[in-house]
Structures are given as C-alpha cells and as structure tokens.
Amino acid sequence: MHPAAAVLVCTLIAQAQRPSDAKQGRAPQTDQTVPVSRGARLAIDNYAGEVVIHAWDKDAVRVQARHNARAKVNIRTEANIVSIGAGSNGSVDYEINAPAWMPVKIEGQYDFVTIEGVQAEVSVTTVRGDIVLKGIGPATAKTIEGAIEVEGARGKITLSSVSEDVKVTGGTGDIAADTTNGSITLAHVESSHVEITSFVKTSPRSKNS
C-alpha cells in the first residue's frame, strides 16, 4: 500500500472511533432541507463518520453535515429516492431529520449510526462502527467490528455483528440475531419467534488431556 494511502486509512479509522468529538463546537458546513412525499425512501452512503437520524413530523428531510473542505455532500432526489453521499473524501458527520414514515437505508465503511423514531423499514450496513436503534419499526443491522443495540423496536429485526455484542431491550416482533465473537442479550421483549446464533471459539484440546 502506498504510504499516503495508509495514512489516509489510519486517519479515517481514528475519526470513526471518535464520532462525537469532531462535531463539538463546529457549525455544519452543509445544511439543506428537501421536501418529500409519502412513498419516498432515504438512501445514505457514508464512507466514514457518524450518521444520526431523528424522526420528525414534517414531510421533509433536513441534512446537516460537518466535514472538511475537500468533501462535498450531494443530496439528490430521483425516482422517489433521496440519496445522500460525499464519496470517500474524508469523514462526514450527519445529523438528519426525516419523516417517521420514510424507509431508511445506510451503507458505509467506518460509520457509527444512531436512528431514533423511524417507523418504516430500516437497513444499516457498516464494516467498523456501532449501530444504535431506538423506537424504530422493522430493521436489519449488520456490522463486522461494532456493537448493535436496539431499544423499543416494533416489528421484525435482523441483527448481525462479527466481533461485538448484540443487545435488544424492550419491543415486540420476531428477532434474528447472530454474532461470532460477542454475546447476545435479550431483555423485556415480546416475540413469538426468536432465532439466536452465537459462535464461541474454543481452544484445541491438548494431546495430553
């Protein structure tokens, strides 16, 4: 790997590990609101940073983003999809307000994601970063190096983490959860179908045992 590329990757990882520090005391470089109609969907592609989505009672999506001067946040509406992204030019931290009825799809590499109050279908996929979902409807969340926490979900949830823990508190609906190196915790849930898969590594048995 070229030295400059290695430095960039290390910088992005460090930024992803401190999602809240970067936005303290910083005004958003991007602040844009677009109107939406029922049936529209929200798609976010964020290479690195933090994505925080709060549901509100307006038929509009407000995007506030904090980023460096090289990054340019593109917000496009096409074929009933509102897409948001900035390519791979550094870390971008998003604070987004969206209607509770609007389905949300988030994809990224080094992302910490928090979604609150969205009642339509939610899908989150990241390689490194935690995922927190609160008061949501049906959801799918997948991360390799990150924990998943779900609170008060209403509907089917499918959760997968390779390296960290999965925790579900409260809520109703079917649950499918798996982890390779973490633990799975369910508390105060009402579900007619629960599917848990947890792989626990064991040391090979000694020849003398």
Secondary structure as UniProt FT lines:
FT   HELIX           3..17
FT   TURN            19..25
FT   STRAND          30..35
FT   TURN            38..39
FT   STRAND          41..56
FT   STRAND          60..67
FT   TURN            69..70
FT   STRAND          74..78
FT   TURN            79..80
FT   STRAND          81..85
FT   TURN            87..88
FT   STRAND          92..99
FT   TURN            100..101
FT   STRAND          104..116
FT   STRAND          122..128
FT   STRAND          131..134
FT   STRAND          139..145
FT   STRAND          148..154
FT   STRAND          157..161
FT   STRAND          166..172
FT   STRAND          175..179
FT   STRAND          184..187
FT   STRAND          194..198
FT   TURN            207..208
//
